[in-house]
Amino acid sequence: MNPEPGPFRTRIEPGERFETPTVFVGGFQGGADAAGNSLRRWVREGLNHRETIQSPTYPMVVNNSWGSGMQIDESQARTMIRDSAELGFEMFHLDAGWFRGVGDWVPDPKKFPNGLASVADYAHKLGLKFGLWMDWAQASLDANPGSLYVNDPKVRNWLIADPPSHWKQGDEFKGITIDLGLPAAHDWAATEVKRVVADYHVDMLEHDGYVVAQGCSRSDHPHAPPDPTHLKVYEDSGFLWADSSNATDVSYHATLAYYDVQSQLRKQYPNLLLEICNDGGRMVDFGSAAHGDYFSISDAYDPLSNRRAFYDASYVLPPAMLEAYVEKWPTANLDNFRYVLRSGMMGWFTLMLDTTAWNKDEHSAAREAIALYKSKLRPLIREADLYHVSPRPDGVHWDGMEYFDSTHGKGVLFVFHGSSANETRHTFILQGLNPDRTYHLTFQDHTSPDGTLSGAELLGQGVKVSLPVPHSSELIFLDEVRN
């Protein structure tokens, strides 16, 4: 929706209905985390796809090919799949770079001479699911038969605006947005994504790019026509934009069409996972939460950016839905290495680098971290309450995040030591515990002795953590002592 709301007009044909976007109101007490825990529970119970969130492998651990960018090919994909299986990953995610061209969702025969189904089948043979990236609402200069070619008269009318004669794509994986609110464009997209899922044996489909148009210059589409006196069509870094007074109505119709495409996919392929990306975080909202399984929450992939994005989004959405992509980052030692991994392990964990470049110790540390995620962290991420027990991460000072499941009496404190070499100790005041109960603390990396403290002590005096190495981390597990 338009972030600068103005007079809103829509066009309703005889016999049609207009349904306003949903608004919900709730009440809470006890601060922002109390509100968040209530709201996240409502999202899980009222919006999320039940079959997905009840799966014991949700959220998953994923290895993504984007560390190689557009250079990915079949040989490297198979190598990544083998190493992913050895490390304990559960999905191989083939990102952009596999197709002939934007809007032409056929494997590049030079990169994937045997197609994608054979790659997917290889992943399945090794026990992994197969995920695939698409930018299915974009047209381009690719003129292969069946593609969304911008100079095809049919496709041209689907575009949000006519491109200038000199237009060139800004990126190999971006084009010009089609208006999904137009029934013909919607029908093409719905048919094409179903074909891709079926033909390429896909277990997870990611959509990226500008699926929901923010504006449109057309007067013959279902949305309200633009005001010609305030219509602006322009380029920005290869993208084509249309700004006018009808932006909200364009987004309204496109959003309903987008929801329908996702719903059709879900109905035909009930076990298909759906990732919502849209350039890293543009559609992290409640409507999308009802039509997808998890979000890419940031297009910045360093440890600090991942923790910041998670810190913000986790106030209102279930942590299991919040995916962090972990990229290559300087690691002088294993403490730094674990710090990078754990910065992306508070929600849905996706790695985005070449694991075959790791040394033996890094391989071992990653395998251990992935196993720990699946056995102890994942149940808490999926079901426990969440507490922001530090200020928003700044990368210099300490920050932390606490999970606690009062039903099972288990929790974990994620601890991160920033770049400051002078702050070797920090105290975290915990939340969500029973002051009358006792809790056993286990330090995963043995940075402090394990011990037992009362809930009153942890809530009042907190837990003291010592990490002398900058850019290091610790996981402190909490177990309620029950007789």
N, C-alpha and C positions, 0 to 999 in steps of 0.2 A: 504494500500500500504506500501511497505517496507520503513521505515523511513531512511534507509541508501541506497539510490539508487545506483545501479551499472549497468553493462551491462544487458539490458533487452532482453530476448528472449521469443517468443511465437511460438506455433505450429498451422499452419493453413492448414486444409485439403482441397483437391480440392473442389471448389465451395463454400467454407466458406468465411465469411467476418470478418475483424478485425476492431473494432471500438475503437478508443482511448478514455480514460476517458475525460470527458468534462472539458474544461478550460474556465472560463469567466473573462473578464476584465471590470472594471468600473472606472469611475472618480468621484471625489467629491471635495468639498471645505468646510472649516469651522471646521476642527478638527475631532477627532475620533468619537464623538457622531453624528456629521452630516453624516459621512460615514455610521455609524451603522444604523441610522434611514432610510437612503436610501436603504441600503442593506437588512435590515429586511423587508421593504416594498416590495422589489423585491421577497424575499423568500415567503412572504405571497401570493403575486399575481401570481408568476410564478411557485412555487414548491408545496405549501401546497394543501392539499385536500380541495377543495372549500366547499363541503357540511359540512366538519368538522368545519372549521374556521368561517363559517357563522352561526353556531348554537349559540343561546343565552346562552347555558350552557357550552360553551368552553371559557377558560379552566375550568375543573371541580374541585370539592372538593371531595377527596377520602379518605376512611379509609382502610388501608392495614393491612393484618394479620401478617406481618413479625415481629412485635413486640413480637410475641410468637415463632418466628422461626419455626423449623420443627415440633413443638409440636401441631400445629393447628389441630383441629378436628371439626366434624360437630356441636357438641354442642356449642363449643366456637364460631364457625363461625356464628351460628344463634343468639347468644347473641350479637356479634359485629354488626350484621346487624340491630338488634332491636335498639341498642344504636345509631348506625349511622343514622338511620332514625329520631330518636328523636332529634339528634343534628343538623340535616339539611344537612348531607352529601348526595352526589348524586350517589356515587358508592361504593360498597364493592369489594375490590380487594383481592382475595385469592392468596397468594404468595406461595412459595415453601413449600412442606410438605404434599401436598394432594395426591400424586401419589404413586404407588407401588415401582417404582424405576426409575432412570434416563433412558430415552429412552423407558420407559414402561408407556405410558401416560394413565393409567387407575387408577381411584381413589382407594386408599388404603381401602379395605373393613373393616378393623378394625377401621379406623378413620372416614370413610364416608360410613357407612353401607347402606345408601339410595342413594348413588351416588352423583354426583355433580349437575345434572339437578334439583334435588329437592331443593338444596341450592340456585341455581340461581333463581328458581321460587319463593322461599321465599323472596329473595331480590326484585324481580320484584313486588311481591305483596305489599311490603312496599314502593314502588316507587323508588327503587335504581336500577342502572345498576349493572351488574356482570362482574368483571374482573378476569382474570386468568393468572398465571405465567406459562411459559414453557421454557425449555432449549432444543429446538427441534433439534439441530444439534449435540447432544452429545449421545454417546453410553456408555454402562456400563456393569457390571457383572450381571445385572438382566437377568435371563434366561427365564422369562415367555413368552409363545407363542406370537409372534407379536412384541416383544420388540427389541430394537437395542442392541443385545447381542454381545459383542466384540469377542466371540469365535465362533459365527456363521460364517461359511466360506464366505457367501455372504456379511455380514456386515463387516467382517474383512478387505475385500478389499476396503471398503469405508473409512476406517480410514486413518488418515494422516500418520500413521506408525504402525507397529506391536508392541503391548505392550510387555514388558518383562514378563516372566512367573510369576514373583513375584509381578506383578503390582496390586495395590489396589487403590480404589478410595480415593482421598484426602478429599472429602466432600460428604455428602449424596445427594447433588444436583448438582454435577459435574461429568463428565466422560471424554471420549476421543472424540475429534472433528472429525466429518466425513467431507470429502471433498465434499462440495455441488456442485463443478464444475463438478463432475462425474454425468452424467445424471441419473443413477439409484438412487443415493443418493438424488439428487434434487427431483426426482419424488416421492420417499418415503416421504420426508419432506412435499412437497406440498399437498399430499393426507392426511397425518396425521394431519396437522394443520387444514385442512378443516373439518375433522372428529371431532376433538376436539371442534371446534366452534359450529358445528351442534349438536353433542350429548350432550354437557354440557350447551347449551343455553347461550353462551358467548357473551357479548357485547363489551368487550375489551380483546385483547390478548397481553400479554407482552412476548417478547422473551429476554432471558438472555444468558449468556455464550458466548463462542467463536463461533458465527455463521459463520463468515468468517475466514477460516483457514489462518494462517500466513505462513505456509510452509507445504510441503508434500514430503514424501520419495518415492512415487510411480512413476514408469515410464510408466504405462499403463493408466494413467488418461489424460484428455484433455490438461492439462497444460504441459509446457516444463518439460522434465525429470530433476531430480536433478543431480548436478555434484557430482559423488560418492567420489571424492577426497576432497570435502568440505561439505559433508553431516554429520550433527550431530543430532542424536536422543537422547533425554535425558528427565528425569523426573524433575519436580520442584513442590514440595508441592502436589504431586498426579496428576499433569497435565503432559501430554505427548506432547513434542514439537519436531518439525522437522525443522532444520535450514539448508538452502542451497541456492545456487545461483538462484533457481527458485522461491523464496518467492514471488516476485512481480507478477509473472504470476499465481501462485496458488491463490493469493488474487484476481487477476483480474477475473479469471473464477468463483471463489466462490462468488464474489460480484455480478456479472451478474445473477448468479443463485439465490442468495438471493433476489435481486430486483424482479426477476420473481415470486418467492414464495409470496412475499408481494403483488405484483400486482394482482396475481391470487386471493388472499384472498380479496383484495379490490373490484375486479370485481364481485366475487360471493356474497360477503357480503358488499354492499356499505355503510352500516351504522355502520360497525364494526370499533371500535377504535383500533389503533395499537401503543403500547408503545415500544420504542427502549431502551433497558437497556444495555446489554453487559458489565456486571460487572461495572456498574456505570460510563458511560462516554466514553467508547472506540470507539463508533461509532457516536459521536456528529458531524455530518458533513452535507454537502449540499445534497449529494446523498441520505442519509438516510432521510433527511427532505422531500424529494419528495416521499418517500415510507412508511412513518409513520406519526403519528399525534403529538407525543411528546416524549421527551427524559428524561430518568433518568440521571441527569448530574453529580452525585457524589455518591460514595459508602461510604462516610463519612457523617453522618446525624446530627451532632451537629449544633447549630445555626451558629457558625463562618464558618464552612465548607460549609454550605448551602449558606451563603451570598457570600462567596468567589467564589464558583462555578457559582453562578448566575451572579456575577459581571463580570467574565471572559467571559462566554458563551454568555451573552446578548449583547456583542459588535457586534456579527455577526448573531445571530439567534433570531427569534421572542420570546419575553418573555413568551408568552402563551404556547410555546413548551417546556419550561425549567422546569422540575419537580424537586422539592425538597422533599425528604423524611424526615419527622420530627420525631425524636426519643425521647425517654424519656431522660430528662435532669434535673439536680437539680433546683428546683424552690422554693425558700423560701417564695415568695409572689406572688400576682397576676401580679405585674409589670414584674417579671421574667417570669411568665407563658405566658403573652402576647408577650414578647420579643421572646420566643421560637417559638410561632405560627407565628408571623409576619416575622421571619427570613426565613420561608418557604412559605410566601404568596405573594412574589413579582412576581411569575410566576404560574405554575401549582402546586396546593397544595395537597400533600398527607401526611396524618398522619400515623404513624407507631408505635402505642403503644395502650395499653389497656385503652380505655376511661372509662370503668366501674370502674377503680381504682381512678378516679378523685373524688374530693369532690364536694359538692353542688356549691360552689363559682366557682370552675374551670369549671364545667359543664356549668354554666351560662355564664361565660366569653367566653368559646369556642363557645357556641351557638351564642352569640352576634358577635364574630369575624367572624364566618362562614357566618352569615347573611349579615354582612357588606361587606365581600369579594364578595358575589354573587350580591349584589345590587349596590355597588359603585366601588369596586376595579376591578372586572372582566372586565367591559367594557373598562377601561383604559388599563389594561394588554393586552387586545386583540387588541386595535386599536390605542392607544396613542403613541407619540414619547417618547423615554426613554433617560435620561441624568444621567451620572455617576457624581454626584456632590460631591464626596469625593474621597480620595485615596482608594486603595484596602483595604477592611476590615482587621484589624489585631487583633480584639478582645479586644484590650486595649483602643484605642481611639474611637472617634465618627466616624460613617460612615452613608451614606445615599444614596438614589436613588430617582430620580424624574421622574414622568410621567406627560406629558402634552399633551392634545388633543386640538390643536388650532382651529379645526373646531367647536367644541362644547364649547370651552372656559373653560374646566375643567381639573383638574390635582390633583396629590397627591404627597406629599413628605414623603417617608419612612425614619424615623430617628431612629438610634440605638446608645445607650450609652454603651460603652464597660465596661471593668472591672475597669477602673481607678476611684477611689473614689474622686479624686481631680478635675476632669474635669466635673463640674456640668452644664456648659453652653457651647453652641457652636453656631456658625453662619454658615449657609449654603447659598452660593451664587447660586441662581437659574438660569436656562437656558430656552430657548425656548419661553419666554414671549414677549409680545409687550410692549416696553418701554412707549408707549403713552396710554396704557390702565390701568385700575384700577382693582385690584383683592381682593376679600374677602377671608380671611384665617380662616378656622375652625379647631380648635385643638380637635381631636376626644376624647382624654382623659382629656381635660380641664387642661392641664399642664400650659397653658398660656391663657390669654384672647384672644378671637377671635378679628379680626381687619381687616382693609382695608389698603392696601398699593399700591402704583403705581408700574407698571412694571419696571420703571427706578430704583426705590428703591430696589426692589427684585433682579434685575439683577446686581445692583451696591453694595448696602450695605447688601443685603441678608435678611434672616429671622433668628431671634434669638430664640433659643430653650433652655429651662431649664429643665433638668432631674436630680434630685439629687441622684436617686437610680441607682447604677451600674447594668448593664444588664437589662436595661429598654428600652422602645421604645415609639414612638409617630407617629401618622398619621396626617398630616396637609393637609387638602383638600383646593384646590384653585378653585375659581369660578370667572371668568371674569365678571365684572359688565357691563351689557349691557343695554342700554336705550331702 
